[in-house]
Amino acid sequence: MTSVAGKTFGIVGALAAFPRRLAAREVERQQGHLRSGVTRKTSHVVFGRKLLSRDGEVEIEARFDAQCGAGRYPVSENGFLRLLGLLQAPAASSISRLELLEQSKLAERQFALLSLFDAFEHDREPYSFRDLILAKKYASLIAGGAGWSAIVKSVHRSSNPVTTLTSLSLEAEGRDAIYARMGERLSELDGQLLLPIDRVGDIELEELFERAEEAEAGERYNQAAALYERCLSLDPGDAVAAFNRANSLRAVGRSNEARQAYLLALKLDPEFVEAWFNLASLLKETGHPGSARKYLQKAIVLDGGYADAIYNLAALEFEADNLADARRWWTRYLELDKNSEWARNATKGVHFVDLHFATRNAG
């Protein structure tokens, strides 16, 4: 059993150091799962370094906060490769995270974001003395006005390992530019560290997926569906692309195609909880409450804490006049959510059923 077995990895942004398709094969070989995006089953989120060229600091930090807030473990590209055994871990070291932060005066949040994009020799504790030197340099750059994203971008423009930066004098020119001082002159940190692998197919796939996500976020749903379909032509096993395509098709009323796309996502990943839920919602909308009920029950079996599925199942049972079942599901929902508008509706539902039975028994 490896450290990957049984875990589900999601990718945010495109990978820069390793082909996603090859990573997926290696994760599956080690009895884990790798998905294009993030689902309820995702336990670890790999932040691809190409995210740095697509999103700004605010957007990346929001993604980071959202994944950590959902209880998922963030992983850097190098950390991911080390989990897979495809990148040798640096020599053992002895500096704890707390010691590194105290000695470098680097803020914990900035340290977490720099680590997320492999700005240090180690991706987790214990850290090395070289990591401490780097942390002090980064703290100085940030104090001089540099943004953490400018630092990691500069780090990965270097053609040498990150540890070589310990011997350089780094300077910030504004928030977005980091240079090395060579005597009286400033030099850019140019070149890029990549594993020697042909990545043309993966680059095309990753760029397509990003374009599809952008189109979907911009509510250009027909365009998004077409782009996700192209992603599937390049990687027919991508359940997330099938799911996202289904959502896009549903948004423009192409219900039959959306249903087929959800079924494809579930064929590729039978434990894709959100696909069961969204397919159930689609079937309810199109007049198939019996099938919707069955699929919601499937989602709840896979994820007993899926509050939305539980609430929707309660509503379905209520609409079908199965009041005892509706009350049972609303009560279960209230174990998960006590304060939202949905919780207030569930409470009203429970009270209504209780009043109904009390009135009937009194009569």
Disulfide bonds with the S-S distance in Angstrom:
none
